[in-house]
Amino acid sequence: MRKLLAVLTIVCCFGVTAAFAVDGGDLYRKRCAKCHRDGSESSKAGGDVVLKGQSAQEIEMKLKGYVDGTYGGSKKKTMARLLTRLSADDIKALSGYIGAM
């Protein structure tokens, strides 16, 4: 009985953790897709930046740079405004999603 209870407790913990995990794809669709579309092309509003083909580490470095003001071109203010409300976990998840495109 104790083993069953222990297994159920572990399963529930993983289930709760998964329920609160950040979805990079959802973040991308809500915050990025309007300008960067599917990642293989970009609108003029997205600065014509193609995201596909960039690594997750590269994307994460750039996103963090936008937030702290050490990276960016003509869209620096727009990107910073969009990213300041994201947590470190959000940026990690978003970077992973984009890097996997």
N, C-alpha and C positions, 0 to 999 in steps of 0.2 A: 504494500500500500504506500509506504514512504517513497519507494522508487517511482511509482506512478505519479505521486504528488510532485516529486522533484522534476520529473520530465515535463509535466504539465506546466509547472512554474517557468521552466526554461523556455518552453514553446511560447507561452504567453509573453514573456519578456521580449523575445525576438519579434513577435507579432506587433507589439506596441511600438518597438523601435522602428520597425518597417513602416508603420502607419505614420510616423512623424518624420520619415526620411524626406529629404528635399528632392523634388523631381526637376532635374535640369531641363528636360524637354518642355515641361509646363512653363518654367521660367522663360525659356527661349521663345515659346509661342506668345507669351504675354508681354514680354519686354523687348524682344529683339527682332522678331519676324516681320514686323511692320516695315522696318527699314532694310534689314539684311535678308529678308525673304527666306529661302530654303538653305542659305549659306553658300550656294554656288554662284549667286549673283547678288547684286545689291542695288537699291534705288539710289538716286542722287542724294536723298536724305540720309542714306547710310554711308555716304562718302565713297561709294563704289568699292567698298571693301569686301573681298571674297573671303569668307571664313573657312570654307572647306579646305582641308589640307594643312591647317595649322594644328600643332600639337596642343593637348590640354595644358601643358606647362606654359607654353607660349601665350595662350589665351589668358590663363590665370595671371601671368605677369602683367599683361596689358590691362586687364580689368582692374587689378590692384593699382596699377599706375594711374589709371583714370581717377580712381577714388582718392589717391593721395597727391594727385597733381603732377606726377613725374612723367607721365606719358600722355600723348595725344596731339592731334593736329587741329584741324578746323572744327571738328565735332567734339572737342574736349569738354566743353561746358555741358553739352547735351548728354554725353555719355556719363559724366560725373553725376549729373542730376539723376539719371536713371539708375545708377549703381549705388548711390549713397545709402539707400534704404535696404540694400542686400547685406545679409550676414556673411561671414567668412565661409560658412557651410554652403550658403546659396551660391557664392562665387565659385567655390570648388565644384559644386554640382553642375553649374552652368558651363564651366570650363570643360568638365568631363564630357558633357553632352556635345558641345561644339567640337571638341577634339576627336570625338568618335564619328563625326559626320563623314 
